[in-house]
Amino acid sequence: MEPAEGLGALSFHGDEEIIEVVELGPPGPDDLADEMEDVDFDDEGAEEPDAEAWETEDDEGVEDGMEVQDDSEVTFSLHSASVFCVSLDPKTNTLAVTGGEDDKAFVWRVSDGELLFECSGHKDSVTCAGFSHDSVFVATGDMSGLIKVWRVDAKEEVWSFEVGDLEWMEWHPQAHVLLAGTADGNSWMWKIPSGDCKTFQGPACPATCGRILPDGKRAVVGYEDGTMRIWDLKQGTSLHVLKGQDGHQDPLTCVASNQDGSLIMTGSVDCHAKLVNSATGKVVCVFKMESMAPKAPAGEGEEAESNSVESLGFCNVMPLAAVGYLDGTLAIYDLSTQSLRHKCQHESGIVQLLWEESSAVVYTCSLDGAVRLWDARSGKMISEYRGHSAEILDFAVNKDASIVVTTSGDHQAKVFCVQRPDR
């Protein structure tokens, strides 16, 4: 690890005083609505590059035709191809939205898998889907850049827009505002359903990942050239740019922030995870993963085994962060000492990880088709759930951590009831 300068909510040097951080509460919806009125919106269109085919790694998943145990309570089977994304409605956690390679997205009930309505009209694989903070709207986005928003109670489309090839999409945490990143390097922000629009112009390469910070006023966006920008959403200006030595050497794959937004973590194809003070834009430290064992050099005609950071996130109740790698390593880092606390090994690559909201339990889904729960304090696996006959591509956990919803290359979504002996 390479400590660097930058003080945030943590004190990293023995000879310096701990700074008391006074948190200001997040702005309310009325404040946000007033602020958004002042935004200068720009409705310039964007060129739409040719969409590339979405490919999944067949060789690393579960073999076709394999019989697997099924620990799930509900199976949703209306998709006819790989299911790429899932999101739960934040208000009640009773509805799920899933999108897939069949160019379809569905909103359905978690309790019994019953279809509520289809988000029809997409013309490419639906790779992004999510509910607004109050569950009033659901947005679906396909690879070609067609984004649609539906009013959930009326089951009707209220807005749509086309951008360039879509990389990611996220709702604002407190307002009916949607943010998305595209392959041309732009990030787009819309007020829903009016459609007032604003763009944040990045470098001339894909905006590969993004996240709105908890204060609702800033967003962090990562790019294919290894740079990261923190944007002021109201002014449309870049507050901090990390590039060169401060940035990554390869494309960013994921970004996350801690609960108060004071710290950001970025992950990249270069296998590094960087901890950044969001107020100063300074890199606090770099987490580098050494391989479990030296890898044999690739022979002629063979590809060298690759590794990358695929997912990461902060624990809400302890100063811990988790990083999931393509080689199957789950690394738990202690933020107060900037050190590796535990290394939990999976047989297949980790696709995504999520922390429970109110405990030090982290969930992983992987290319072997299993969901696993890990105790970050001990580094031990708590439980494992199976049911898919192919790799899991996305998953979501409800607020009280009793339900996990997964999507897979086997064309299905599944609901697992998570029983924990310590609850």
N, C-alpha and C positions, 0 to 999 in steps of 0.2 A: 504494500500500500504506500501511496505517496501523499503524505499530508500536505495540504496547501493552505494558504492564508484564507481567512474568512470566518467571521464569528456570527453564529445565528443563535438559536435557542439553546445551543450546547456550548460548553467551554472545553476547548480541546488542548489547552496548554496550561501546565501547572502554575506558571508564573503570572497568569492573568485571572482577573476576577470574573466570577460568573455574572453575567448580565441578566437582570430581571426583565423578562419580556411581558409586557402588559398587552393582553389580547383585546382587541376591539371586536365586538360582535359583528357578524356578517350583516350587510345591508338588508333591509326588508324589501319585499316586492314593490312597495310604493316608491321607496328611494330608487330602486333599480329602474322602475318605469320612468321616473323623472329623468334619471341620468341618460337612459337610452333615447329619450326625446332629443337630447342634445347631440346625438351622434350624427356625424355627416355620413350619410349612406351613399354608396356608389354602386350603381346597378350595371356596371360594365359586364358584358358577357365574356365567356372564356372559350377558347378553341377546345374542341373535343378530340383528343388523339384517339387512334384506334385502340379499342380495349384488347388487352392481352388475355389469353385463356388462363383460367385459374387451375393450377395443378396441385394435387395433394400427393404426399409421399406415400405411395402404395407399399413400397418395400419395407418401410419401418413400422407399419401398422400391424394390426392383427391379421393373420392369414384369412383369406376368404373361405367360407364354409366351416370355419372352426366353431365348435359348439362351446359356448361360454355360459357360466352361471349368470343368472339375471337377478340382481338384488334390487331392481327398480320397482316402484309402486305403480307408475303410470308410464306408458309408451305412446308417444305421438308419432303417427306414421303417415301423415299426408304428404310429406315431401317425397319426391321421386329421384332425388340425387343427394349428394353430400350436403349436410346442413352446416353452414359456416358460422352462424352467430345466434346468440340468444340473449335476451334481457328480460328482467322481471319488472312489473310495474312497481314503482317505489312506494306508492301510498298504501296499497293493500297487500302486495306480494301474492295476489291471487291469479294474475294473468301473466302469460309469457308471450313474447314475440320471437319468432325464429325466421331466419332467412337462409336460402340455399342456392345451390348450383342449378336448380331447376327454374331459376328466375322468379321464384315465388317467395312470398312472406306471409306468415299466418299469425293471427292473434288467437290464443287459445287458453282454456282454463287449466290451471296447474292441478287442481283437485282430481279431475277425471279425464283430462285430455280433450275435452269437447271444444270444437272450433267455434270461435266467436265471429270472426270474419277474416276474409282473405284480403291482403293488401295487393290488389291486382294492378297490372299495367307495366310491370318492370320488363326490361328487354335484355337483361344480362344477369349474371349471378348476383344475388342479394348478399352483400358482405357486411353490411352495417344495419343495425336495427336497435331502437331504444325508445323508452318512454320519457316524456317530460317529467320534471321534478314532482309535479302534482298528479301525474297519471292521466291528465286530460288529453294529451296528444301522444301519438306514437309515430316515429319517423323511420322510414326504411330507405336505404340507399343501395344502388347496384354499382357494379364495377365500371360501367360506362359513364357514370356520373349523374344518373337520374335519381333525384331525391324526392320522396313523397311524404307528406304529413297527413295523418288521419285523425279525426276526432273520435276518441274511443267510444263514448256513450252513443253517438249517432252512427258509428261505423261507416263514416263517409270521409272521402278525401277532401281536405280543405286547402291544400297548397302543394305545388310541385315546382321543381327548378332543375335545370341541367347545367352541370359544370363539366370540367375535364375529368379524366379517369379518377375515381374516388379512392382515397387511401384510408381515411378514417372519418368518423362523425361522432359528435358528442353534444348532448343537451347542456344548457347552462344550469347550474345547481339551484338557482332561485328564480329564474324568469323563463318566459317562453321565447327563448333565444337559442338558435341552433348554430353550431360551429362545425366546419368540415375542412379537411385538407385534401389537396388534389395533386396529381402527378406533375402539373406544371409549376409546382412550388408555391402556389397561392393557398392561403387559408381564407375561408368565406364565413361570414356571420350574417344571419338573417333574423329579423323579428318575425315571429309566427303568430297569427296567420297573415299579417299585412305583407310580409315579404320584403320589407325594407332591407337593403343589402349593403354590406361593407366588405372590402377585401384587404388582406394583409399580404403584401408581396414579399415572398421569401426569395432565396437564390433560385437559379434556373435549374432546379432538380426537384424530385418529388418531396412533398411534405409528408414524411412517412408515419409520423405519430404526433398526437397532441393531447393536451389536457387543460381544461379550465381550472384555475386555482380556486381554493375554497372561498376566497374573498369575492369571487365573481367579477373582479375588475381586471384580472390578468389571465393570460393563457401562456402555456409553454408549448412550443412546437419544435419537433426534431426533424432533421432533413437527411436526405440520402448522402450529402457530401460530408456528413459528420458534424455539422454545426447545429447549435441549439439557440433558439431565440425566445425571450420572454416579451410578450406583447402587452401593451396597454390597450384594452379593448375599447375604451371610450375615445381615446385620442388617435388610435390607429398607429401608434408609434412603437418602435422596438426599444424596450427599456434596457435590455442586455443581450449581447451576442457572444456566445462561446464558440470559438473556432481555433484552428491551429492546435497548439499543445493543450489548450483548455477544452477544446472540443474532442470529438472522437475521430479515430483514423478511418473508420468505416461507417456505413449507414446506421442511423439510430433505428432501433426496433421498438422501443417502449419508453414511456415516461410516467412518473408517478409523483405525487406530493404527499407530505405528511398531513395530519389532520388540520393544523392551523395554517398550512401553506408556507411555513418558514423555510422548509427544506424541500428540494426537488431531487429526484434520482433519475438518471438517464441510463439506458442500456443500449448496447450496440453489437453489431456483427463482430467488432474487434474484441469481444469477450470482456470488456471492461464495464463496470457500473460506476458512475460518477455521482457524488453527493455534492449538491450545489446550494449555496445560500441564496434564496430567491430575492432577498432585499438588495444584496450587493452584486449578485451575479458571479460571485467567486466560487471556485471549486474548493470544497472543504476537504475532501479526500477522494481517492480512487481505489475501488475494490477490484483486484485482479484475481482471476481464478486460475490456479495452477492445476494442470491435469492430474487425475488420480494416479495415472501411470504413464510413463513415456510411450507415445504412440509410435508404432513401427512406420518407417517411411513408406509411402505408397509405391507399389511396384509399377512396372510399365503398363500403361493402360488402365491403372486403377486411380481412383480419385482419393486424395488425402481426406481423412476424416475431418469434418468441419465442426466447429463449435461456435455458439453465439449466445448472447443474452436474449431470452425470448419473452420474459415477463418479470416484473418486480413490483414490490409494494411495501408500505410501512405498516407496522403494528401500531394500533391506537393506544394500547395500555402499557407498553414497555418500549424503551428506546432500541427497538429492533427493526431490521429491514430484511426482506427475503428476496433472493434473486434466483430465478429458474433458468437453467441452461439447456441448450439443445442436446448436450451429451448426457442428460439425465440427472445432473447435479442440482440439488436444492441447497443453496448456501444461506445460512442465517447469520447476519452480521450484527454485531453489537455497536450501535452508533456512538455510545459514550466513550468507548475505548478504540473505536475504528478498527475492530479486529473480527476475524472469522470466529463465530461461536460454535456452529455446527455445520456439518456437511452431510446431507441426507441423499443417498444414491438411489436413483430409479434405473430400471433396466432399459427404458426407452426415453426419448427426449421429452422434456417438459414443454407443454404448449402454453399453459397459462397457470398463474397462481392467484389466489385471493385470500386475504386475511378475514377472520371473523371480526365483526365490528367491536366486540367488547371482551375479547380474550386473546391470549397469545397462541391461537391455533391458526395454522395456515393450511389451505387446501391446494392441491395440485391436480391437474389433469394432464395425461400424457399420451404419447403415440401408441402405448400398449392397450388403450381403451379403459383404463381404470382411473377412478377418483380416489385420492388418498388424503387423509387428515394427519397433520403432524403437530406435535407439541413443540413449539419453538424454544421452550425453556430447557427441555431435555434432549431435543433432537430425535425423539422416538416417534415412530408411526403409531397413531391412535387407532385408525381403522382404514379399511379399503373397501371400495364398492365397485362391482363390475356388472356388466350387462350389455355393453356394446361389442359388436363383432368387428369393429374397425377403430381407427384412432379417434379420440375425442378432439374436436376442433375448437370448442368454446364451452364455457359453463358459467353459471350464475348461482349465488348463494343468497337466500332470503335473509331478512334483517335479524331474526332470532336464531339463525344458523340451524334451523330444523329441516330445511329442504335444500337440495342441490338439483339444478336442472342442467342437463348436458346435451350437447349436439355432436353429431358424429358423421364420419364418412360412410357409415352404414345406412344413411338416409333417414335416421331416426333421431328424435329427441326423447330423453328419458328424465323422469322425476324420481329422485332418491330421497327417502326419509332418513335423516342422519340421527341415529340414536347414540347418545353419549353417556357412558356410565357415570361421569362426574357431574351430570346435570340433574 
